[in-house]
Amino acid sequence: MEEIIKTPTSKFIKVKCSCKNEQIIFGKASSTVKCLVCDKILSKPRGGKSVIKGKVVEVL
């Protein structure tokens, strides 16, 4: 019997803040994510995928 393994639909995202700080966040975060340097909001939860407020540099 062959077992089917599902591939994950969630990803980690590298986001750049306006203060030039780059941070890795989860694409489906369930809480608000703030910049570690300037405390600006980078991501807000929306039930599924998060709304990204910074510039997306790379999807990991």
Backbone as a chain_set.jsonl record, in Angstrom:
{"seq": "MEEIIKTPTSKFIKVKCSCKNEQIIFGKASSTVKCLVCDKILSKPRGGKSVIKGKVVEVL", "coords": {"N": [[0.838, -1.18, 0.0], [0.61, 2.16, -0.898], [1.645, 5.184, 0.566], [0.436, 8.466, 0.736], [1.964, 11.553, 0.988], [1.288, 14.755, 2.086], [2.186, 17.923, 0.729], [3.465, 20.842, 2.318], [1.575, 23.888, 2.52], [2.219, 26.253, 3.568], [4.678, 28.841, 4.019], [7.921, 30.241, 4.81], [8.878, 33.653, 4.965], [11.104, 36.15, 3.902], [11.256, 39.377, 4.989], [11.618, 42.866, 4.418], [11.966, 45.688, 6.381], [11.035, 49.199, 6.671], [13.12, 50.392, 7.995], [15.354, 49.188, 7.06], [15.926, 46.699, 8.15], [16.075, 43.18, 7.877], [13.944, 40.417, 8.193], [12.836, 37.144, 9.048], [9.71, 35.721, 8.651], [6.675, 33.858, 9.364], [4.437, 32.773, 6.87], [1.749, 32.284, 7.438], [1.072, 33.467, 9.91], [-0.38, 33.602, 13.164], [-0.55, 35.7, 14.841], [0.18, 39.217, 15.353], [3.112, 40.407, 13.806], [6.008, 42.14, 14.639], [8.65, 44.468, 13.766], [11.936, 43.804, 14.847], [13.743, 45.81, 15.352], [12.686, 48.52, 14.962], [10.095, 48.301, 15.877], [7.852, 48.391, 14.22], [4.852, 47.31, 12.549], [4.991, 44.33, 10.735], [3.484, 42.208, 9.765], [0.099, 41.144, 9.678], [-2.449, 39.037, 11.023], [-4.975, 37.298, 9.105], [-6.917, 35.256, 9.234], [-6.189, 33.199, 7.405], [-3.744, 33.27, 5.284], [-1.225, 35.674, 6.117], [-1.332, 39.291, 6.123], [1.096, 41.052, 4.577], [3.057, 43.737, 5.507], [5.542, 44.846, 5.029], [8.334, 44.906, 2.642], [8.595, 42.155, 0.544], [11.339, 40.136, 0.36], [12.334, 37.572, -0.165], [11.058, 34.286, -0.688], [11.162, 31.548, 1.314]], "CA": [[0.0, 0.0, 0.0], [1.402, 3.385, -1.03], [1.185, 6.261, 1.447], [0.569, 9.783, 0.116], [2.386, 12.585, 1.931], [0.904, 16.074, 1.608], [3.217, 18.955, 0.779], [2.973, 21.983, 3.079], [1.168, 25.06, 1.747], [2.724, 27.441, 4.255], [6.079, 29.117, 3.737], [8.574, 31.316, 5.539], [9.106, 34.776, 4.071], [12.055, 37.162, 4.372], [10.624, 40.673, 4.792], [12.47, 44.008, 4.715], [11.241, 46.8, 6.994], [11.458, 50.518, 6.177], [14.362, 50.746, 8.683], [16.377, 48.364, 6.388], [16.098, 45.432, 8.845], [15.461, 42.017, 7.231], [13.458, 39.494, 9.205], [12.123, 35.986, 8.51], [8.428, 35.527, 9.331], [5.856, 32.765, 8.864], [3.422, 33.285, 5.964], [0.407, 32.131, 8.009], [1.211, 33.792, 11.331], [-1.666, 33.787, 13.837], [-0.469, 36.908, 15.668], [0.85, 40.334, 14.706], [4.571, 40.329, 13.852], [6.605, 43.474, 14.601], [10.079, 44.555, 13.495], [12.723, 43.699, 16.072], [14.546, 47.018, 15.52], [11.912, 49.758, 15.119], [8.78, 47.947, 16.438], [6.8, 48.636, 13.242], [4.129, 46.077, 12.206], [5.39, 43.724, 9.468], [2.496, 41.246, 9.315], [-1.135, 41.037, 10.469], [-3.193, 37.813, 10.681], [-6.264, 37.475, 8.438], [-7.656, 34.005, 9.169], [-5.404, 32.23, 6.646], [-2.452, 33.902, 5.039], [-1.051, 36.974, 6.761], [-1.16, 40.466, 5.272], [2.475, 41.502, 4.755], [3.143, 45.198, 5.43], [6.878, 45.213, 4.566], [8.707, 44.473, 1.311], [8.998, 40.742, 0.502], [12.645, 39.995, -0.279], [12.532, 36.2, -0.632], [10.193, 33.246, -0.138], [12.055, 30.443, 1.635]], "C": [[0.885, 1.246, 0.0], [0.799, 4.501, -0.177], [1.453, 7.606, 0.772], [0.903, 10.811, 1.205], [2.045, 13.943, 1.336], [2.081, 17.04, 1.71], [2.657, 20.166, 1.528], [2.626, 23.166, 2.17], [1.672, 26.352, 2.383], [4.218, 27.601, 4.004], [6.61, 30.187, 4.696], [8.963, 32.391, 4.535], [10.129, 35.711, 4.697], [11.493, 38.525, 3.987], [11.592, 41.776, 5.199], [11.602, 45.156, 5.222], [11.747, 48.119, 6.401], [12.742, 50.991, 6.849], [15.544, 49.916, 8.169], [16.667, 47.045, 7.103], [15.396, 44.326, 8.06], [15.134, 40.984, 8.297], [12.712, 38.353, 8.528], [10.864, 35.768, 9.336], [7.685, 34.369, 8.673], [4.715, 33.345, 8.032], [2.003, 33.193, 6.487], [0.445, 32.371, 9.516], [-0.159, 34.08, 11.951], [-1.665, 34.984, 14.784], [0.286, 37.987, 14.906], [2.367, 40.204, 14.895], [5.125, 41.74, 13.699], [8.092, 43.375, 14.304], [10.836, 44.53, 14.82], [13.526, 44.962, 16.359], [13.681, 48.231, 15.845], [10.495, 49.538, 15.645], [7.601, 48.279, 15.519], [6.148, 47.3, 12.869], [4.547, 45.595, 10.82], [4.306, 42.823, 8.893], [1.305, 41.224, 10.268], [-1.878, 39.765, 10.062], [-4.54, 38.142, 10.037], [-7.008, 36.155, 8.271], [-6.933, 32.898, 8.424], [-4.016, 32.78, 6.477], [-2.409, 35.268, 5.699], [-0.954, 38.08, 5.718], [0.225, 41.032, 5.582], [2.526, 43.011, 4.534], [4.504, 45.681, 4.931], [7.111, 44.726, 3.144], [9.188, 43.021, 1.364], [10.293, 40.644, -0.297], [12.78, 38.617, -0.909], [11.521, 35.279, 0.04], [11.07, 32.016, 0.062], [11.338, 29.102, 1.597]], "O": [[1.802, 1.361, 0.813], [-0.411, 4.729, -0.201], [2.559, 7.858, 0.294], [0.204, 10.914, 2.213], [2.456, 14.257, 0.219], [2.868, 16.983, 2.654], [1.476, 20.481, 1.378], [3.306, 23.412, 1.173], [1.558, 27.424, 1.789], [4.932, 26.619, 3.802], [5.844, 30.933, 5.306], [9.331, 32.09, 3.399], [10.039, 36.032, 5.883], [11.278, 38.804, 2.807], [12.303, 41.65, 6.196], [10.629, 45.546, 4.577], [12.767, 48.146, 5.712], [13.399, 51.897, 6.337], [16.618, 49.935, 8.771], [17.582, 46.329, 6.695], [14.258, 44.501, 7.624], [15.94, 40.711, 9.186], [12.024, 38.574, 7.532], [10.926, 35.646, 10.559], [8.023, 33.952, 7.565], [4.088, 34.318, 8.45], [1.132, 33.937, 6.037], [-0.082, 31.578, 10.297], [-0.999, 34.729, 11.328], [-2.663, 35.251, 15.453], [0.959, 37.695, 13.917], [2.844, 39.927, 15.995], [4.772, 42.456, 12.762], [8.721, 42.346, 14.55], [10.422, 45.159, 15.793], [13.952, 45.172, 17.495], [13.892, 48.897, 16.859], [9.762, 50.508, 15.841], [6.474, 48.431, 15.99], [6.818, 46.267, 12.872], [4.471, 46.345, 9.847], [4.206, 42.677, 7.675], [1.463, 41.279, 11.487], [-1.934, 39.444, 8.875], [-5.17, 39.143, 10.38], [-7.671, 35.956, 7.253], [-7.068, 31.735, 8.803], [-3.206, 32.762, 7.404], [-3.433, 35.94, 5.824], [-0.548, 37.844, 4.58], [0.496, 41.441, 6.711], [2.088, 43.505, 3.495], [4.615, 46.812, 4.456], [6.2, 44.194, 2.509], [10.085, 42.692, 2.14], [10.346, 41.015, -1.47], [13.268, 38.482, -2.031], [11.172, 35.475, 1.204], [11.652, 31.498, -0.891], [11.954, 28.066, 1.846]]}, "num_chains": 1, "name": "protein.A"}
